[in-house]
Amino acid sequence: MNDAVKPAAGADGLVLVDTHAHLVDEAYNRDRKEVIERARAGGVVQIVNVGFDLDSSRNSVALAREYDFLYAAVGVHPHDAARVPAGYLDELGKLARDQKVVAIGETGLDYYRNLSPRPEQRRVFREQLALARELELPVIIHDRDAHGEVLEIFRQDGLGPAGGVLHCFSGSWEMARECLRMGFYISLAGVVTYPKSTRLQSIAVNLPLERLLVETDCPYLSPEPRRGKRNEPVYVRYVLERIAQLRKMAAAELALLTAQNARRLFRLPELT
Ligand code: NI
């Protein structure tokens, strides 16, 4: 390995990929640069920075162009489905042609908070799935309390050839199995570190290693021991370490496998 291209690793050698961050969130307005530098110094070698409406998608692309190890996903979150302007899909399509854009998302259904009417959520979701298929990009799916309908939409529309990931997975094992059968990756966030998340922990143990991703979903969902505080990409190591502990495997090995999975799904460059 050439030292010049050797990926930075954390002090303990862990090499991590945060597959879902929202670094354009206003929570980082005062110290975004420091947060990004802490991630790099802590062994996070690639970050997928995810948009949730047109503005955040645009800003995610701009930020990804500033840092070589940042990538962007562009999409409209179900919360914002009712507020999208006409022509939003063309705009997403234009943004998605940027070299640093690796996925469409996050998109999906949120029947927990219902911030947009459900028919609007479904329409905007399916339109983005069609865009992803057309552009041959993977999709990043947000699903909260809408497991049945998300599955039904994929049964009808199919998952495009570039695949996708259920981010911050919160479904049952049956749901996980069906998603795996459809070809999805499953991404786990800080929730897996919470003592009460026993069902999710058993899913974390049983998921096939070649389909598992880790993420922060920062600034939300800080893992233990940072729970309740602002989250940031460097804490993806707590998610990774907890899953490694649950699976009784070395963190370094799990880090390597999940990083490979992220690179395969999002077609990120190899670092070595
Ligand atoms: Ni998110």
Residues whose N, C-alpha, C, O or C-beta is under 5 A from the ligand:
A	BS01	NI	D217
